[in-house]
Amino acid sequence: MEHGFEATSLRLITTAAGVNLAAVNYHFGSKEELFQAVLTRRLDPMNHDRMQLLSAYEIAAAGKPLTCEKILAAMFIPALKLARDYEQGGKNFLRLLGRAYADPAPFIREFLSNQYREMIARFRSAFSRALPHIPREELSWRLHFVMGALSYTLAGADMLKIISQPHPEETTNDELLLKRLAPFLAAGLRSPSAPSSVEDDGNHLFQEA
């Protein structure tokens, strides 16, 4: 969480844990496998809870598409539950997850892609029903941005403390942060599709600027 995956050595970890370096190799095999074990132990239950909550909302909707806000709630509520569970790492784990999501290490990106695959597919299906006018590829990009914004928000509030005035203490309130984030994400998900030509759109933006 403090140094990133590449800069966090096994010796740094074992020293902080007060164990022998060989313990990692004995129990996990490598730093990569240790990292996988740490994330999997928390991510699997959280993603399971997300999909269960989404299913419950869909049953209650009786066949009607859910709103974007309801789908986002199914994504956020289990994250908030974990943030408040200090025995499971609480906010520290979410900060670790946020740091991992932005980590440039190829191993991390591949691992999280595999770890999130089932959950993302489930939520993409729900968003596809809620937003039938959004092309599939465009929706995939928007879900990528949603996950990035959520991970960044939960990873820490340093930037928010700088720009949040006059009440920077609000940045420590996860529930309030996510309540502010949800309408922003819902608006982005509903926005009109981007122009087909990225180059043309970029020129247009530069001309406006």
Backbone as ProteinMPNN parsed JSONL, in Angstrom:
{"seq_chain_A": "MEHGFEATSLRLITTAAGVNLAAVNYHFGSKEELFQAVLTRRLDPMNHDRMQLLSAYEIAAAGKPLTCEKILAAMFIPALKLARDYEQGGKNFLRLLGRAYADPAPFIREFLSNQYREMIARFRSAFSRALPHIPREELSWRLHFVMGALSYTLAGADMLKIISQPHPEETTNDELLLKRLAPFLAAGLRSPSAPSSVEDDGNHLFQEA", "coords_chain_A": {"N_chain_A": [[0.83, -1.201, 0.0], [2.024, 1.22, 0.67], [4.4, 1.375, -0.839], [4.046, 0.194, -3.332], [3.906, -2.642, -5.632], [6.321, -3.551, -6.93], [8.365, -2.236, -5.507], [8.143, -3.213, -2.973], [9.778, -5.38, -1.127], [10.319, -8.892, -0.366], [11.835, -9.206, 1.913], [11.338, -6.827, 3.26], [8.661, -7.222, 3.884], [8.702, -9.599, 5.486], [10.314, -8.755, 7.578], [8.737, -6.76, 8.755], [6.667, -8.405, 9.547], [7.884, -10.012, 11.338], [8.945, -12.559, 10.841], [10.766, -15.383, 9.441], [12.528, -15.129, 6.326], [12.335, -17.395, 4.75], [9.838, -18.345, 5.309], [7.919, -17.28, 3.625], [8.454, -18.484, 1.149], [7.959, -21.113, 1.907], [5.209, -21.18, 2.639], [3.86, -19.849, 0.552], [5.363, -19.602, -1.828], [6.299, -17.564, -3.609], [6.764, -13.976, -4.033], [4.808, -13.002, -5.754], [2.814, -14.984, -5.524], [2.2, -14.741, -2.838], [1.094, -12.168, -2.803], [-1.126, -12.597, -4.443], [-2.563, -14.341, -2.781], [-3.195, -12.677, -0.608], [-4.873, -10.721, -1.811], [-6.877, -12.335, -3.02], [-8.124, -13.571, -0.839], [-9.659, -11.533, 0.189], [-10.927, -10.31, -2.012], [-12.493, -12.285, -3.331], [-14.731, -12.937, -1.516], [-15.884, -10.324, -1.398], [-16.558, -9.75, -4.096], [-18.314, -11.849, -4.523], [-20.374, -11.127, -2.75], [-21.162, -8.776, -4.021], [-22.282, -9.743, -6.439], [-24.345, -11.307, -5.441], [-25.951, -9.362, -4.203], [-26.634, -7.83, -6.417], [-28.154, -9.727, -7.822], [-30.289, -9.989, -6.027], [-31.435, -7.434, -6.21], [-32.257, -7.527, -8.884], [-34.179, -9.559, -8.822], [-36.076, -8.339, -7.207], [-36.806, -6.336, -8.943], [-38.394, -7.569, -10.755], [-38.028, -8.426, -13.461], [-37.707, -6.045, -14.855], [-35.347, -3.671, -16.185], [-32.605, -2.653, -14.131], [-31.853, 0.5, -12.566], [-29.01, 2.645, -13.236], [-28.019, 3.679, -10.861], [-28.884, 1.795, -8.985], [-27.482, -0.479, -9.744], [-24.87, 0.415, -9.363], [-24.991, 0.704, -6.612], [-25.048, -1.955, -5.804], [-22.462, -2.571, -6.367], [-21.015, -0.842, -4.706], [-21.877, -1.106, -1.983], [-20.971, -3.636, -0.797], [-18.22, -3.005, -0.811], [-18.098, -0.869, 0.977], [-18.925, -2.223, 3.262], [-16.749, -3.906, 3.648], [-14.812, -1.961, 4.101], [-15.427, -1.159, 6.638], [-14.89, -3.324, 8.168], [-12.611, -4.121, 10.226], [-11.25, -6.368, 11.024], [-10.884, -7.718, 8.702], [-9.1, -6.224, 7.35], [-10.154, -3.786, 6.554], [-10.175, -0.322, 5.745], [-7.504, -0.24, 5.054], [-7.088, -2.471, 3.427], [-8.677, -1.808, 1.204], [-7.322, 0.429, 0.327], [-4.954, -0.775, -0.385], [-5.933, -2.334, -2.484], [-6.759, -0.327, -4.237], [-4.272, 0.834, -4.813], [-3.066, -1.33, -6.042], [-4.67, -1.618, -8.318], [-3.907, 0.531, -9.842], [-1.305, -0.05, -10.281], [1.603, -0.403, -12.317], [2.744, -2.861, -12.849], [2.871, -5.716, -14.911], [2.092, -8.266, -13.973], [0.303, -7.675, -11.885], [-1.795, -6.403, -13.224], [-2.714, -8.444, -14.925], [-3.483, -10.361, -13.047], [-5.569, -9.029, -11.588], [-7.345, -8.598, -13.661], [-8.148, -11.211, -14.266], [-9.227, -11.886, -11.791], [-11.39, -10.188, -11.512], [-12.974, -10.866, -13.634], [-15.385, -12.522, -13.769], [-17.15, -11.095, -12.113], [-17.213, -8.565, -13.378], [-18.317, -9.289, -15.856], [-20.851, -10.014, -15.032], [-21.894, -7.598, -14.056], [-21.653, -6.051, -16.339], [-23.607, -7.182, -17.945], [-25.911, -6.401, -16.56], [-25.708, -3.608, -16.765], [-25.859, -3.4, -19.536], [-28.529, -3.98, -20.022], [-29.672, -1.851, -18.691], [-28.695, 0.256, -20.149], [-29.322, 0.179, -23.073], [-28.736, 1.606, -25.386], [-26.046, 2.074, -25.51], [-23.132, 1.094, -27.146], [-21.517, -2.143, -27.025], [-18.651, -2.227, -26.85], [-18.068, 0.392, -26.101], [-19.369, 0.453, -23.65], [-17.796, -1.327, -22.211], [-15.432, 0.15, -21.935], [-16.421, 2.204, -20.318], [-17.106, 0.859, -17.988], [-14.583, 0.103, -17.201], [-13.565, 2.62, -16.527], [-15.272, 3.2, -14.421], [-14.527, 1.251, -12.486], [-11.903, 2.068, -12.093], [-12.249, 4.675, -11.026], [-13.652, 4.072, -8.69], [-11.79, 2.456, -7.33], [-9.65, 4.266, -7.026], [-10.856, 6.223, -5.441], [-11.413, 4.825, -3.084], [-8.881, 4.112, -2.383], [-7.556, 6.158, -1.106], [-7.537, 9.527, 0.194], [-5.895, 11.679, -0.387], [-5.573, 13.534, -2.561], [-8.142, 14.541, -2.58], [-8.218, 15.827, -0.124], [-6.715, 18.019, -0.651], [-8.171, 19.455, -2.553], [-10.688, 19.642, -1.464], [-12.652, 21.866, 0.026], [-14.678, 23.839, 2.179], [-14.384, 21.695, 3.966], [-12.425, 19.426, 4.61], [-12.412, 17.187, 6.222], [-14.469, 15.589, 5.453], [-13.509, 13.838, 3.591], [-12.677, 11.551, 4.795], [-14.847, 10.041, 5.239], [-16.188, 7.27, 4.103], [-18.752, 6.491, 3.231], [-20.007, 8.902, 2.573], [-18.257, 9.787, 0.57], [-18.707, 7.861, -1.44], [-21.378, 8.295, -1.949], [-21.209, 10.765, -3.156], [-19.71, 10.054, -5.35], [-21.271, 8.207, -6.809], [-23.48, 9.548, -8.309], [-21.9, 10.952, -10.162], [-20.614, 8.884, -11.581], [-22.867, 7.567, -12.61], [-23.877, 9.526, -14.322], [-21.805, 9.63, -16.194], [-21.954, 7.057, -17.255], [-24.406, 7.189, -18.556], [-24.041, 9.089, -20.505], [-23.945, 10.451, -23.896], [-22.716, 8.425, -26.621], [-19.245, 8.371, -27.571], [-17.727, 10.203, -30.339], [-17.196, 8.519, -33.492], [-14.693, 8.836, -34.624], [-11.746, 9.194, -33.079], [-9.62, 10.897, -33.531], [-10.789, 13.057, -34.882], [-12.492, 13.948, -32.882], [-10.646, 14.715, -30.953], [-9.374, 16.89, -32.224], [-11.527, 18.591, -32.317], [-11.916, 19.115, -29.599], [-9.539, 20.423, -28.976], [-9.857, 22.686, -30.519], [-11.995, 23.869, -29.258], [-10.788, 24.428, -26.827]], "CA_chain_A": [[0.0, 0.0, 0.0], [2.889, 2.391, 0.788], [5.512, 1.406, -1.781], [3.745, -0.454, -4.6], [4.291, -4.052, -5.678], [7.719, -3.752, -7.298], [9.275, -1.699, -4.491], [7.949, -3.911, -1.704], [10.545, -6.631, -1.167], [9.927, -9.925, 0.594], [12.531, -8.941, 3.166], [10.587, -5.766, 3.92], [7.434, -7.831, 4.414], [9.003, -10.54, 6.571], [10.83, -7.983, 8.709], [7.574, -6.148, 9.416], [5.843, -9.477, 10.129], [8.649, -10.699, 12.37], [9.119, -13.97, 10.49], [11.919, -15.692, 8.605], [12.294, -14.978, 4.891], [11.979, -18.689, 4.182], [8.424, -18.639, 5.581], [7.141, -16.928, 2.431], [8.647, -19.559, 0.169], [7.342, -22.342, 2.421], [3.737, -21.1, 2.668], [3.273, -19.277, -0.657], [6.174, -19.915, -2.99], [6.938, -16.391, -4.189], [6.084, -12.722, -3.699], [3.591, -12.932, -6.564], [1.792, -15.864, -4.949], [1.793, -14.128, -1.571], [0.214, -11.059, -3.145], [-2.382, -13.199, -4.906], [-3.286, -14.889, -1.63], [-3.717, -11.559, 0.172], [-6.003, -10.123, -2.521], [-7.942, -13.308, -3.249], [-8.835, -13.816, 0.419], [-10.615, -10.447, 0.401], [-11.692, -9.998, -3.222], [-13.497, -13.304, -3.648], [-15.981, -12.708, -0.77], [-16.494, -9.046, -1.763], [-17.181, -9.883, -5.41], [-19.467, -12.747, -4.335], [-21.438, -10.314, -2.144], [-21.65, -7.864, -5.055], [-23.144, -10.455, -7.382], [-25.558, -11.703, -4.718], [-26.783, -8.178, -4.024], [-27.169, -7.499, -7.739], [-29.219, -10.707, -8.093], [-31.431, -9.643, -5.179], [-32.068, -6.26, -6.812], [-32.909, -7.948, -10.127], [-35.383, -10.306, -8.444], [-37.048, -7.346, -6.737], [-37.252, -5.541, -10.099], [-39.387, -8.387, -11.465], [-37.801, -8.466, -14.904], [-37.415, -4.734, -15.41], [-33.929, -3.299, -16.043], [-32.263, -1.842, -12.978], [-31.264, 1.801, -12.852], [-27.559, 2.682, -13.036], [-27.769, 3.912, -9.439], [-29.09, 0.547, -8.248], [-26.369, -1.367, -10.078], [-23.7, 0.948, -8.666], [-25.156, 0.395, -5.19], [-24.631, -3.348, -5.622], [-21.001, -2.575, -6.436], [-20.438, -0.044, -3.63], [-22.245, -1.506, -0.619], [-20.014, -4.601, -0.244], [-16.941, -2.334, -0.58], [-18.261, -0.136, 2.231], [-18.959, -3.223, 4.322], [-15.372, -4.323, 3.877], [-14.081, -0.813, 4.658], [-15.751, -1.052, 8.062], [-14.525, -4.581, 8.819], [-11.189, -3.984, 10.51], [-10.648, -7.698, 11.117], [-10.577, -8.135, 7.33], [-8.211, -5.242, 6.746], [-10.84, -2.504, 6.503], [-9.75, 0.679, 4.772], [-6.152, -0.548, 4.578], [-7.163, -3.38, 2.282], [-9.204, -1.077, 0.049], [-6.226, 1.266, -0.164], [-4.051, -1.702, -1.079], [-6.588, -2.686, -3.736], [-6.68, 0.84, -5.111], [-2.88, 0.961, -5.266], [-2.812, -2.451, -6.961], [-5.388, -1.375, -9.569], [-3.15, 1.513, -10.615], [0.098, -0.476, -10.369], [1.964, -0.704, -13.705], [3.325, -4.198, -12.996], [2.021, -6.59, -15.742], [1.536, -9.344, -13.151], [-0.843, -7.169, -11.139], [-2.889, -6.14, -14.165], [-3.25, -9.728, -15.377], [-4.154, -10.998, -11.92], [-6.834, -8.363, -11.302], [-8.236, -8.851, -14.794], [-8.709, -12.549, -14.068], [-9.982, -11.905, -10.54], [-12.612, -9.419, -11.685], [-13.642, -11.226, -14.886], [-16.758, -12.997, -13.563], [-17.948, -10.009, -11.555], [-17.4, -7.543, -14.409], [-19.256, -9.824, -16.847], [-22.18, -9.979, -14.424], [-22.342, -6.207, -14.003], [-21.805, -5.573, -17.717], [-24.911, -7.643, -18.401], [-26.929, -5.544, -15.947], [-25.609, -2.276, -17.374], [-26.327, -3.507, -20.918], [-29.989, -3.88, -19.986], [-30.027, -0.501, -18.245], [-28.231, 1.224, -21.153], [-29.323, -0.552, -24.355], [-28.271, 2.468, -26.481], [-24.587, 2.177, -25.457], [-22.484, -0.063, -27.779], [-20.834, -3.039, -26.089], [-17.255, -1.818, -26.642], [-18.107, 1.645, -25.35], [-19.754, 0.115, -22.28], [-16.621, -1.932, -21.575], [-14.563, 1.25, -21.531], [-17.037, 2.952, -19.216], [-16.963, 0.045, -16.783], [-13.175, 0.236, -16.815], [-13.436, 3.911, -15.855], [-15.999, 3.081, -13.151], [-13.691, 0.508, -11.557], [-10.758, 2.903, -11.773], [-12.68, 5.754, -10.141], [-13.988, 3.481, -7.403], [-10.554, 2.027, -6.674], [-8.896, 5.462, -6.646], [-11.548, 6.879, -4.338], [-11.256, 4.03, -1.871], [-7.461, 3.936, -2.068], [-7.098, 7.225, -0.237], [-8.166, 10.816, -0.071], [-4.873, 12.736, -0.357], [-5.901, 14.584, -3.506], [-9.396, 15.165, -2.17], [-7.939, 16.727, 0.984], [-6.152, 19.238, -1.213], [-9.168, 20.228, -3.309], [-11.96, 19.702, -0.747], [-12.725, 23.005, 0.926], [-13.903, 24.051, 3.394], [-14.587, 20.583, 4.888], [-11.587, 18.297, 4.205], [-12.675, 16.001, 7.051], [-15.446, 14.746, 4.766], [-12.821, 12.865, 2.743], [-12.451, 10.32, 5.56], [-16.135, 9.379, 5.359], [-16.341, 6.465, 2.892], [-20.138, 6.49, 2.771], [-20.26, 10.182, 1.921], [-17.483, 9.81, -0.663], [-19.352, 7.047, -2.462], [-22.623, 8.973, -2.317], [-20.833, 11.809, -4.106], [-19.164, 9.427, -6.549], [-22.295, 7.477, -7.56], [-24.126, 10.357, -9.36], [-20.901, 11.266, -11.183], [-20.445, 7.7, -12.416], [-24.122, 7.314, -13.321], [-23.956, 10.491, -15.422], [-20.85, 9.191, -17.203], [-22.48, 5.856, -17.905], [-25.554, 7.535, -19.398], [-23.709, 10.129, -21.469], [-23.971, 9.997, -25.295], [-21.521, 7.724, -27.076], [-18.185, 9.21, -28.131], [-17.676, 10.181, -31.809], [-16.526, 7.333, -34.026], [-13.314, 9.18, -34.941], [-11.077, 9.775, -31.92], [-8.79, 11.994, -34.006], [-11.663, 14.2, -35.148], [-12.978, 14.441, -31.602], [-9.539, 15.397, -30.304], [-9.213, 18.19, -32.867], [-12.652, 19.425, -31.905], [-11.682, 19.531, -28.236], [-8.464, 21.4, -28.991], [-10.389, 23.923, -31.092], [-12.792, 24.485, -28.207], [-9.882, 24.952, -25.804]], "C_chain_A": [[0.87, 1.259, 0.0], [3.898, 2.515, -0.348], [5.183, 0.851, -3.164], [4.328, -1.864, -4.641], [5.787, -4.238, -5.924], [8.669, -3.336, -6.185], [9.132, -2.369, -3.13], [8.637, -5.268, -1.78], [10.01, -7.62, -0.151], [10.602, -9.687, 1.943], [11.832, -7.841, 3.948], [9.332, -6.326, 4.58], [7.726, -8.711, 5.618], [9.573, -9.826, 7.792], [9.685, -7.355, 9.492], [6.718, -7.193, 10.13], [6.572, -10.227, 11.24], [8.809, -12.183, 12.109], [10.347, -14.13, 9.601], [11.557, -15.567, 7.135], [11.837, -16.276, 4.24], [10.501, -19.027, 4.375], [7.552, -18.328, 4.364], [7.242, -18.038, 1.393], [7.949, -20.839, 0.615], [5.819, -22.303, 2.284], [3.126, -20.664, 1.336], [4.062, -19.578, -1.927], [6.926, -18.736, -3.562], [6.182, -15.143, -3.742], [4.789, -12.594, -4.477], [2.469, -13.772, -5.958], [1.31, -15.364, -3.59], [0.795, -13.007, -1.828], [-1.142, -11.573, -3.617], [-3.218, -13.688, -3.74], [-3.929, -13.779, -0.806], [-4.961, -10.971, -0.501], [-7.178, -11.088, -2.675], [-8.778, -13.529, -1.999], [-9.882, -12.753, 0.69], [-11.514, -10.215, -0.823], [-12.793, -11.007, -3.503], [-14.789, -13.107, -2.859], [-16.664, -11.4, -1.165], [-17.198, -9.138, -3.111], [-18.393, -10.813, -5.364], [-20.648, -11.969, -3.759], [-22.02, -9.337, -3.167], [-22.627, -8.556, -5.99], [-24.426, -10.924, -6.715], [-26.507, -10.517, -4.548], [-27.394, -7.746, -5.348], [-28.313, -8.441, -8.101], [-30.474, -10.382, -7.284], [-32.175, -8.428, -5.74], [-32.833, -6.647, -8.076], [-34.183, -8.734, -9.838], [-36.476, -9.337, -8.006], [-37.599, -6.504, -7.883], [-38.23, -6.289, -10.99], [-39.248, -8.299, -12.988], [-37.508, -7.135, -15.556], [-35.923, -4.428, -15.252], [-33.719, -2.45, -14.798], [-31.761, -0.474, -13.438], [-29.746, 1.709, -12.643], [-27.226, 2.848, -11.554], [-27.902, 2.621, -8.631], [-27.936, -0.427, -8.515], [-25.093, -0.904, -9.378], [-23.787, 0.667, -7.169], [-24.712, -1.039, -4.9], [-23.116, -3.471, -5.658], [-20.383, -1.91, -5.202], [-20.68, -0.618, -2.234], [-21.307, -2.571, -0.052], [-18.636, -4.001, 0.009], [-16.989, -1.53, 0.718], [-18.282, -1.087, 3.423], [-17.553, -3.683, 4.67], [-14.565, -3.197, 4.508], [-14.294, -0.694, 6.158], [-15.377, -2.304, 8.849], [-13.016, -4.598, 9.073], [-10.496, -5.334, 10.656], [-10.265, -8.232, 9.747], [-9.705, -7.115, 6.601], [-8.812, -3.864, 6.601], [-10.335, -1.597, 5.4], [-8.359, 0.377, 4.23], [-6.177, -1.481, 3.385], [-7.674, -2.66, 1.04], [-8.147, -0.143, -0.525], [-5.208, 0.414, -0.91], [-4.627, -2.069, -2.441], [-6.527, -1.538, -4.729], [-5.284, 1.043, -5.661], [-2.566, -0.133, -6.291], [-3.463, -2.192, -8.317], [-4.624, -0.421, -10.464], [-1.696, 1.109, -10.815], [0.447, -0.853, -11.808], [2.517, -2.106, -13.926], [2.389, -5.098, -13.813], [1.373, -7.71, -14.944], [0.277, -8.894, -12.432], [-2.041, -6.983, -12.07], [-3.532, -7.446, -14.624], [-4.03, -10.412, -14.26], [-5.517, -10.37, -11.647], [-7.839, -8.558, -12.432], [-8.915, -10.208, -14.647], [-9.627, -12.58, -12.851], [-11.337, -11.218, -10.688], [-13.484, -9.933, -12.838], [-15.105, -11.611, -14.687], [-17.658, -11.872, -13.061], [-18.237, -8.935, -12.594], [-18.403, -8.014, -15.461], [-20.692, -9.742, -16.32], [-22.736, -8.554, -14.414], [-22.495, -5.621, -15.409], [-23.167, -5.972, -18.262], [-26.029, -6.758, -17.845], [-26.907, -4.151, -16.558], [-26.078, -2.29, -18.831], [-27.84, -3.396, -20.99], [-30.426, -2.484, -19.588], [-29.716, 0.548, -19.312], [-28.172, 0.565, -22.532], [-28.806, 0.274, -25.534], [-26.753, 2.586, -26.522], [-23.968, 0.937, -26.104], [-21.653, -0.853, -26.772], [-19.399, -2.58, -25.802], [-17.177, -0.547, -25.817], [-18.445, 1.375, -23.887], [-18.581, -0.505, -21.528], [-15.652, -0.862, -21.095], [-15.135, 1.979, -20.326], [-16.96, 2.166, -17.913], [-15.525, 0.068, -16.285], [-12.962, 1.546, -16.051], [-14.139, 3.891, -14.495], [-15.125, 2.382, -12.11], [-12.471, 1.33, -11.144], [-11.115, 4.01, -10.796], [-12.998, 5.219, -8.751], [-12.723, 3.098, -6.641], [-9.747, 3.227, -6.189], [-9.532, 6.137, -5.438], [-11.333, 6.137, -3.029], [-9.802, 3.885, -1.447], [-6.945, 5.011, -1.127], [-7.644, 8.553, -0.68], [-7.157, 11.956, -0.096], [-5.221, 13.875, -1.298], [-7.182, 15.309, -3.104], [-9.168, 16.136, -1.022], [-7.4, 18.056, 0.489], [-7.25, 20.104, -1.838], [-10.488, 20.382, -2.563], [-11.918, 20.827, 0.281], [-14.184, 23.435, 1.039], [-13.988, 22.891, 4.382], [-13.753, 19.365, 4.489], [-11.832, 17.041, 5.03], [-13.687, 15.074, 6.4], [-14.774, 13.649, 3.954], [-12.537, 11.566, 3.476], [-13.738, 9.52, 5.724], [-16.415, 8.608, 4.072], [-17.755, 6.529, 2.348], [-20.462, 7.782, 2.031], [-19.508, 10.281, 0.597], [-18.191, 9.047, -1.775], [-20.702, 7.629, -2.868], [-22.347, 10.099, -3.303], [-20.365, 11.207, -5.428], [-20.254, 8.816, -7.42], [-22.991, 8.328, -8.621], [-23.167, 10.717, -10.495], [-20.727, 10.099, -12.141], [-21.703, 7.412, -13.229], [-24.265, 8.262, -14.507], [-23.0, 10.098, -16.544], [-21.337, 7.977, -17.962], [-23.602, 6.186, -18.88], [-25.214, 8.507, -20.533], [-23.736, 9.585, -22.896], [-22.655, 9.34, -25.676], [-20.541, 8.704, -27.698], [-18.244, 9.166, -29.649], [-16.88, 8.983, -32.304], [-15.07, 7.589, -34.327], [-12.684, 9.881, -33.754], [-10.263, 10.99, -32.341], [-9.627, 13.233, -34.239], [-12.144, 14.827, -33.858], [-11.883, 15.214, -30.89], [-9.309, 16.768, -30.894], [-10.306, 19.154, -32.443], [-12.423, 19.967, -30.499], [-10.598, 20.601, -28.172], [-8.964, 22.744, -29.529], [-11.226, 24.655, -30.041], [-11.912, 25.132, -27.148], [-9.219, 26.236, -26.279]], "O_chain_A": [[0.496, 2.262, -0.606], [4.219, 3.623, -0.777], [5.977, 1.023, -4.089], [5.14, -2.235, -3.794], [6.447, -4.994, -5.21], [9.671, -4.009, -5.942], [9.93, -2.111, -2.228], [8.136, -6.192, -2.421], [9.334, -7.242, 0.805], [10.008, -9.938, 2.992], [11.744, -7.914, 5.174], [8.986, -5.948, 5.699], [7.074, -8.586, 6.654], [9.338, -10.253, 8.923], [9.654, -7.405, 10.722], [6.122, -6.92, 11.172], [5.959, -10.985, 11.992], [8.81, -12.983, 13.044], [10.892, -13.157, 9.081], [10.43, -15.858, 6.736], [11.048, -16.261, 3.295], [9.969, -19.897, 3.686], [6.571, -19.023, 4.102], [6.237, -18.473, 0.831], [7.406, -21.57, -0.214], [5.208, -23.285, 1.861], [2.004, -21.056, 1.014], [3.473, -19.785, -2.989], [8.081, -18.881, -3.964], [5.105, -15.233, -3.152], [3.782, -12.134, -3.939], [1.321, -13.333, -5.886], [0.146, -15.545, -3.235], [-0.228, -12.91, -1.15], [-2.183, -11.04, -3.232], [-4.431, -13.481, -3.705], [-5.067, -13.914, -0.356], [-5.979, -10.748, 0.155], [-8.332, -10.706, -2.483], [-10.0, -13.66, -2.081], [-10.887, -13.027, 1.346], [-12.709, -9.956, -0.685], [-13.904, -10.628, -3.872], [-15.862, -13.106, -3.461], [-17.89, -11.354, -1.261], [-18.321, -8.653, -3.254], [-19.376, -10.598, -6.073], [-21.782, -12.124, -4.212], [-23.227, -9.096, -3.181], [-23.687, -8.01, -6.298], [-25.483, -10.94, -7.345], [-27.717, -10.651, -4.726], [-28.554, -7.338, -5.39], [-29.334, -8.0, -8.629], [-31.59, -10.488, -7.794], [-33.406, -8.4, -5.744], [-33.934, -6.15, -8.313], [-35.173, -8.58, -10.554], [-37.642, -9.484, -8.376], [-38.725, -6.012, -7.809], [-38.831, -5.696, -11.887], [-40.234, -8.119, -13.703], [-37.094, -7.102, -16.715], [-35.301, -4.877, -14.289], [-34.563, -1.623, -14.454], [-31.301, -0.321, -14.57], [-29.26, 0.809, -11.959], [-26.28, 2.244, -11.049], [-27.128, 2.381, -7.704], [-27.477, -1.116, -7.604], [-24.328, -1.719, -8.863], [-22.767, 0.418, -6.526], [-24.079, -1.305, -3.878], [-22.549, -4.376, -5.046], [-19.349, -2.358, -4.708], [-19.778, -0.612, -1.397], [-20.873, -2.43, 1.091], [-17.943, -4.424, 0.934], [-16.019, -1.518, 1.475], [-17.718, -0.784, 4.474], [-17.208, -3.83, 5.843], [-13.718, -3.452, 5.364], [-13.43, -0.183, 6.87], [-15.533, -2.337, 10.07], [-12.243, -5.043, 8.224], [-9.289, -5.437, 10.438], [-9.407, -9.109, 9.643], [-9.591, -7.148, 5.376], [-8.086, -2.872, 6.532], [-10.098, -2.032, 4.273], [-8.059, 0.698, 3.08], [-5.399, -1.322, 2.444], [-7.161, -2.878, -0.057], [-8.087, 0.054, -1.739], [-4.668, 0.827, -1.937], [-3.903, -2.111, -3.436], [-6.275, -1.744, -5.916], [-5.116, 1.383, -6.832], [-1.883, 0.116, -7.284], [-2.879, -2.509, -9.354], [-4.672, -0.532, -11.689], [-0.932, 1.839, -11.447], [-0.329, -1.551, -12.46], [2.739, -2.506, -15.069], [1.221, -5.237, -13.452], [0.226, -8.07, -15.207], [-0.705, -9.633, -12.37], [-3.163, -7.363, -11.735], [-4.756, -7.543, -14.703], [-5.101, -10.974, -14.492], [-6.51, -11.081, -11.491], [-9.04, -8.671, -12.19], [-10.117, -10.335, -14.878], [-10.678, -13.22, -12.875], [-12.315, -11.623, -10.06], [-14.617, -9.479, -12.999], [-15.978, -11.077, -15.371], [-18.787, -11.714, -13.525], [-19.362, -8.447, -12.691], [-19.245, -7.236, -15.909], [-21.623, -9.441, -17.066], [-23.907, -8.334, -14.725], [-23.37, -4.787, -15.641], [-23.811, -5.191, -18.963], [-26.97, -6.408, -18.558], [-27.958, -3.575, -16.839], [-26.634, -1.302, -19.311], [-28.377, -2.785, -21.914], [-31.433, -1.981, -20.085], [-30.371, 1.588, -19.384], [-27.089, 0.411, -23.098], [-28.471, -0.289, -26.575], [-26.214, 3.146, -27.477], [-24.247, -0.177, -25.66], [-21.151, -0.3, -25.793], [-18.978, -2.548, -24.646], [-16.323, -0.418, -24.939], [-17.874, 1.994, -22.989], [-18.393, -0.239, -20.341], [-15.115, -0.949, -19.99], [-14.395, 2.332, -19.408], [-16.769, 2.752, -16.847], [-15.281, 0.053, -15.078], [-12.257, 1.571, -15.043], [-13.659, 4.493, -13.534], [-14.995, 2.861, -10.983], [-12.055, 1.295, -9.986], [-10.377, 4.264, -9.844], [-12.65, 5.842, -7.748], [-12.598, 3.382, -5.45], [-9.22, 3.215, -5.076], [-8.834, 6.572, -4.522], [-11.099, 6.752, -1.989], [-9.517, 3.572, -0.292], [-5.97, 4.777, -0.412], [-8.154, 8.693, -1.792], [-7.532, 13.103, 0.151], [-5.179, 15.042, -0.909], [-7.299, 16.524, -3.262], [-9.844, 17.161, -0.939], [-7.599, 19.093, 1.122], [-7.26, 21.324, -1.675], [-11.334, 21.174, -2.98], [-11.218, 20.73, 1.29], [-14.885, 23.391, 0.028], [-13.685, 23.09, 5.559], [-14.321, 18.358, 4.066], [-11.497, 15.941, 4.591], [-13.763, 13.897, 6.753], [-15.401, 12.633, 3.656], [-12.19, 10.57, 2.842], [-13.715, 8.429, 6.294], [-16.826, 9.192, 3.07], [-17.948, 6.612, 1.135], [-21.114, 7.76, 0.987], [-20.043, 10.794, -0.386], [-18.269, 9.517, -2.91], [-21.124, 7.471, -4.014], [-23.159, 10.361, -4.19], [-20.594, 11.778, -6.495], [-20.175, 8.894, -8.645], [-23.094, 7.877, -9.762], [-23.572, 10.781, -11.655], [-20.695, 10.283, -13.358], [-21.616, 7.053, -14.403], [-24.72, 7.855, -15.576], [-23.344, 10.218, -17.72], [-21.153, 7.879, -19.175], [-23.735, 5.536, -19.917], [-26.032, 8.716, -21.428], [-23.567, 8.382, -23.095], [-21.606, 9.661, -25.119], [-20.93, 9.721, -28.272], [-18.756, 8.198, -30.211], [-15.991, 8.492, -31.609], [-14.269, 6.655, -34.294], [-13.032, 11.021, -33.444], [-10.207, 11.989, -31.624], [-9.239, 14.333, -33.847], [-12.205, 16.05, -33.726], [-12.15, 16.254, -30.288], [-9.072, 17.723, -30.155], [-10.073, 20.346, -32.237], [-12.699, 21.135, -30.229], [-10.711, 21.566, -27.416], [-8.551, 23.804, -29.059], [-11.183, 25.881, -29.935], [-12.212, 26.21, -26.634], [-8.421, 26.825, -25.551]]}, "name": "protein", "num_of_chains": 1, "seq": "MEHGFEATSLRLITTAAGVNLAAVNYHFGSKEELFQAVLTRRLDPMNHDRMQLLSAYEIAAAGKPLTCEKILAAMFIPALKLARDYEQGGKNFLRLLGRAYADPAPFIREFLSNQYREMIARFRSAFSRALPHIPREELSWRLHFVMGALSYTLAGADMLKIISQPHPEETTNDELLLKRLAPFLAAGLRSPSAPSSVEDDGNHLFQEA"}
